Amino acid sequence: MSGKNSRRKSATDWDFLASESEKGIDLSDIPRLGPDFWRKATLRMPQTKESITLRIDRDVLAWFRNLGCGYQTRINAVLRSYVQAVKKMS
């Protein structure tokens, strides 16, 4: 992780990666994307998030945090699933 919002130091050896050539990368298992793919492709911009204060039970928050990095994104995904389910019932 890098960037000014990161709390942890990156374990990536960026100097080593910068010195490596792309010629050694094996791309044989990645299919080529043909013109048909690009004809059907659409640009999807990420939705902006709003920063809020939310009160959550300690045990619920602890459970999500124990899943590791991205726990806030997972909480958002659970809430989104709930919203979509309720919309379908309406």
C-alpha positions as CSV (number, residue, x, y, z in Angstrom):
1,M,0.0,0.0,0.0
2,S,1.3,3.4,-0.8
3,G,-0.2,6.9,-0.7
4,K,-0.8,9.5,2.0
5,N,-3.8,7.8,3.5
6,S,-2.0,4.5,4.0
7,R,-1.3,3.5,7.7
8,R,0.9,0.6,6.9
9,K,4.3,0.5,5.1
10,S,4.2,-1.4,1.8
11,A,6.0,-4.7,1.8
12,T,6.5,-4.4,-1.9
13,D,10.1,-4.0,-3.1
14,W,9.3,-1.1,-5.5
15,D,13.0,-0.6,-6.4
16,F,13.3,-4.2,-7.5
17,L,10.1,-4.1,-9.5
18,A,11.1,-0.9,-11.2
19,S,14.4,-2.5,-12.3
20,E,12.7,-5.6,-13.8
21,S,11.9,-5.9,-17.5
22,E,8.4,-6.7,-18.6
23,K,9.8,-9.2,-21.1
24,G,9.9,-11.9,-18.5
25,I,6.2,-11.8,-17.7
26,D,4.3,-14.9,-18.8
27,L,1.1,-13.8,-20.4
28,S,0.3,-17.1,-22.0
29,D,-2.7,-17.8,-19.7
30,I,-4.4,-14.5,-20.4
31,P,-6.7,-14.5,-23.4
32,R,-6.5,-11.8,-26.0
33,L,-9.3,-9.3,-26.0
34,G,-10.7,-9.0,-29.5
35,P,-12.8,-6.4,-31.2
36,D,-16.0,-8.1,-30.1
37,F,-15.0,-7.5,-26.4
38,W,-14.3,-3.8,-27.0
39,R,-17.6,-3.3,-29.0
40,K,-19.6,-4.5,-26.0
41,A,-17.4,-2.8,-23.3
42,T,-18.8,0.1,-21.4
43,L,-17.1,2.6,-19.1
44,R,-18.2,2.2,-15.5
45,M,-17.0,4.9,-13.1
46,P,-16.8,4.0,-9.4
47,Q,-19.4,5.5,-7.2
48,T,-18.1,8.1,-4.8
49,K,-18.4,7.2,-1.2
50,E,-19.6,9.5,1.6
51,S,-17.7,9.6,4.8
52,I,-20.1,9.2,7.8
53,T,-20.1,8.3,11.5
54,L,-22.0,5.1,12.0
55,R,-22.6,3.3,15.3
56,I,-22.2,-0.5,15.0
57,D,-22.2,-3.2,17.7
58,R,-18.7,-4.0,18.8
59,D,-19.0,-7.7,18.0
60,V,-20.2,-7.0,14.5
61,L,-17.4,-4.5,13.9
62,A,-14.9,-6.9,15.3
63,W,-16.1,-9.7,13.0
64,F,-15.7,-7.5,9.9
65,R,-12.3,-6.2,11.1
66,N,-11.1,-9.8,11.6
67,L,-11.7,-10.4,7.9
68,G,-8.7,-8.1,7.3
69,C,-8.2,-5.1,5.0
70,G,-11.2,-3.9,3.1
71,Y,-13.6,-4.5,6.0
72,Q,-15.4,-1.2,5.4
73,T,-15.9,-2.1,1.7
74,R,-17.4,-5.4,2.8
75,I,-19.8,-3.7,5.3
76,N,-20.8,-1.4,2.4
77,A,-21.4,-4.5,0.2
78,V,-23.6,-6.2,2.8
79,L,-25.6,-3.0,3.2
80,R,-26.0,-2.7,-0.6
81,S,-27.2,-6.3,-0.8
82,Y,-29.8,-5.6,1.8
83,V,-31.0,-2.5,-0.1
84,Q,-31.3,-4.4,-3.3
85,A,-33.2,-7.2,-1.6
86,V,-35.7,-4.8,-0.1
87,K,-36.1,-3.0,-3.4
88,K,-37.0,-6.3,-5.1
89,M,-39.7,-7.0,-2.4
90,S,-41.2,-3.6,-3.0
